[in-house]
Amino acid sequence: MLLFIFFVSTSFPVGSAITHALDPSALTFLRFVIAVGAFGVLLFVKRQWQWPGPLLLLKYFWLGFLLVVFFITMFEGLRWGGPVNLGAVFTLIPMMTAVIAFFLLGQKTSIRLWVGLIIAALGAIWIVFGGSIENLLNFSLGKGELIFLIGCFSYSAYSPFVRKYHGGENLLVLTFWTLIAGMILLGIYGFEDIRTSPWLQLDWSIYAAIVYLALCNTALSFYLLKFASFRLPAAKVMAYTFLTPAIVLIIQSVVSGSMPDAKLIIGAIITASAMVFLQRSSN
């Protein structure tokens, strides 16, 4: 999960750098195509190719839909909001996941875990509202954060549904068909934007960033998340997202060569402390 959250954190600054180059649906579509190709080759080499059947396919399309909503809203949100702010919104996912897992799987969240979720939520709120009580009281939330909040709700349902729908099939197979379903849905939804995108005019760095996002932040991250989802409670899987704002801040500081705003540092420390609290509680 630590490796998973590192890849997720890098997606915010990388996504922010390329989000204006292509429409969000076109960006996400290419990302899925590359990820599908990578998993297809892996399945072929391992000789684990198998047809899931119509019932499982329907389930994969639902999982793919949840991911498509998340990634499109992330790229769209990055057009309006900063990477750190969206990374903070991302940390609200565990709280949503805990609620969904309770109703979907009957998983109960302990008091200690709820304390950790609340601590992380407070840190996220601090960052999103710029450490301003006035902004909080006026609910002065940016357009990018609002858009991405919808995607985060969709993503929070992903881990519980993976556990609910898993029928014993190979993890690689499950990931591959989920990506296939997402790619098809994206192709239908964003057909016009995909068709009219200036693919041949894009700089090589844009393609390099998309390949990185596809292989590390899509294909590998999906596999890592599913691997953890079968071994940990859904809310604890998502609890690692509390490290996101801190990692994004570190990445931005290294790239820009400057120190981030003190208010952002405070918020990142609060959210990261929730992760420390939960780790010690579990021990």
SVG drawing of the C-alpha trace seen along z (x, -y; Angstrom):
<svg xmlns="http://www.w3.org/2000/svg" viewBox="-26 -35 42 56">
<polyline fill="none" stroke="black" stroke-width="0.4" points="0.0,0.0 2.9,-2.4 4.1,-1.8 0.5,-2.2 0.1,-5.6 3.4,-6.8 2.3,-6.2 -1.1,-7.8 0.6,-10.9 2.8,-11.4 -0.3,-11.3 -1.4,-14.7 1.6,-16.8 2.1,-14.8 -1.6,-15.1 -1.6,-18.8 1.3,-19.3 -0.5,-17.6 -4.2,-18.1 -4.4,-21.1 -2.8,-19.2 -5.8,-16.9 -9.4,-16.6 -9.7,-14.6 -11.6,-11.8 -9.0,-11.5 -6.2,-11.5 -7.9,-8.8 -8.7,-6.7 -5.0,-6.6 -4.0,-5.8 -6.4,-2.8 -5.3,-1.6 -1.7,-1.5 -2.5,0.2 -4.7,2.8 -1.8,3.5 0.6,4.0 -1.7,6.4 -2.6,8.2 1.0,9.0 1.5,10.1 -1.5,12.5 -0.3,13.9 3.2,14.6 1.8,16.2 -0.8,18.1 -3.5,17.0 -5.9,15.7 -9.5,16.6 -13.0,15.4 -14.9,14.2 -18.4,14.9 -21.4,12.5 -22.2,12.1 -18.6,11.3 -18.3,9.0 -21.2,6.9 -19.5,6.7 -16.3,5.6 -18.1,2.9 -19.4,1.5 -15.9,1.5 -14.6,-0.1 -17.3,-2.7 -16.2,-3.6 -12.6,-4.1 -13.5,-6.0 -15.5,-8.6 -12.6,-9.0 -9.9,-9.5 -11.9,-11.9 -12.9,-14.0 -9.3,-14.0 -8.0,-15.5 -10.9,-17.9 -10.4,-19.0 -6.7,-19.6 -7.7,-22.2 -9.2,-24.2 -7.5,-23.2 -3.9,-22.6 -2.3,-19.2 -2.0,-19.6 -5.6,-20.6 -6.9,-17.7 -4.5,-15.4 -6.2,-16.6 -9.7,-15.9 -8.4,-12.4 -7.8,-11.7 -11.5,-11.9 -11.9,-8.6 -11.3,-6.3 -14.2,-7.9 -16.5,-7.3 -15.1,-3.8 -15.9,-2.9 -19.5,-4.0 -19.9,-2.1 -18.2,1.0 -20.5,1.1 -23.7,1.1 -22.2,3.2 -20.1,5.8 -21.3,5.4 -17.7,4.3 -17.7,2.5 -15.2,-0.3 -13.7,-0.5 -13.7,-3.7 -9.9,-4.0 -10.2,-3.8 -13.0,-6.5 -10.7,-8.7 -8.0,-8.3 -10.5,-9.1 -11.7,-12.2 -8.1,-13.4 -7.3,-13.0 -10.6,-14.7 -9.7,-17.7 -6.3,-17.9 -7.9,-17.7 -10.4,-20.4 -7.6,-22.6 -5.7,-22.3 -8.8,-22.6 -10.0,-25.8 -6.5,-27.3 -6.4,-27.2 -9.0,-30.0 -12.0,-29.8 -13.8,-32.4 -13.5,-30.2 -14.8,-27.2 -17.8,-29.1 -18.6,-30.4 -17.9,-27.0 -15.7,-28.6 -14.7,-25.4 -13.0,-25.6 -14.5,-24.2 -11.7,-21.7 -12.2,-20.3 -15.9,-20.0 -15.5,-18.1 -12.9,-15.8 -15.1,-15.1 -17.5,-13.4 -14.7,-11.2 -13.5,-10.4 -16.9,-9.2 -16.9,-6.9 -13.4,-5.6 -14.3,-5.0 -16.8,-2.4 -14.2,-0.6 -12.4,1.4 -15.6,2.7 -17.1,3.7 -13.8,5.5 -14.2,7.6 -17.9,8.2 -17.5,9.2 -14.4,11.3 -15.3,14.9 -11.9,16.5 -10.5,15.6 -6.9,14.7 -6.0,11.1 -4.4,10.3 -7.5,11.4 -9.8,9.3 -7.6,6.2 -7.3,6.8 -11.1,7.1 -11.8,4.2 -9.5,2.0 -11.0,3.4 -14.5,2.4 -13.2,-1.0 -11.6,-1.5 -14.8,-0.6 -16.9,-3.0 -14.4,-5.8 -14.4,-5.1 -18.2,-5.5 -18.3,-8.5 -15.5,-10.5 -15.6,-9.3 -15.8,-12.8 -13.0,-14.3 -10.8,-11.2 -11.4,-11.5 -10.6,-15.2 -7.6,-15.3 -4.3,-16.6 -2.5,-13.3 0.3,-14.0 1.0,-17.5 1.6,-16.5 5.1,-16.9 7.0,-13.7 7.0,-14.7 3.1,-14.5 3.3,-10.9 6.0,-10.0 3.8,-11.3 0.8,-9.4 2.8,-6.2 4.1,-6.7 0.5,-7.3 -0.7,-4.2 1.9,-1.7 2.6,-2.9 -0.5,-4.9 -3.1,-2.8 -1.9,0.8 0.4,1.4 -1.7,-0.7 -4.8,1.3 -3.0,4.5 -1.6,3.3 -4.9,2.0 -6.7,5.3 -3.9,7.3 -4.4,5.3 -8.2,5.3 -8.3,9.1 -6.1,9.0 -7.1,5.9 -10.4,4.3 -11.6,1.8 -11.3,-1.3 -7.7,-0.4 -6.7,0.1 -7.9,-3.4 -6.3,-4.8 -2.9,-4.9 -4.3,-7.8 -3.6,-10.0 0.0,-10.3 -1.0,-11.8 -0.8,-15.5 2.6,-15.1 4.1,-13.2 2.6,-15.7 4.1,-18.6 7.5,-16.9 7.4,-16.2 6.4,-19.8 9.1,-21.2 11.8,-19.1 10.6,-20.0 10.2,-23.8 13.1,-24.1 11.0,-26.2 9.3,-25.6 5.5,-25.1 3.1,-27.4 3.2,-26.9 -0.6,-26.3 -0.3,-23.5 2.5,-21.9 0.3,-22.0 -2.6,-20.4 -0.3,-17.7 1.1,-16.9 -2.4,-16.6 -3.4,-14.1 -0.2,-12.1 -0.6,-11.9 -3.8,-10.0 -1.8,-7.3 0.7,-7.1 -2.2,-6.9 -3.9,-4.0 -0.6,-2.1 0.1,-2.3 -3.5,-1.4 -3.4,1.7 -0.1,2.8"/>
</svg>
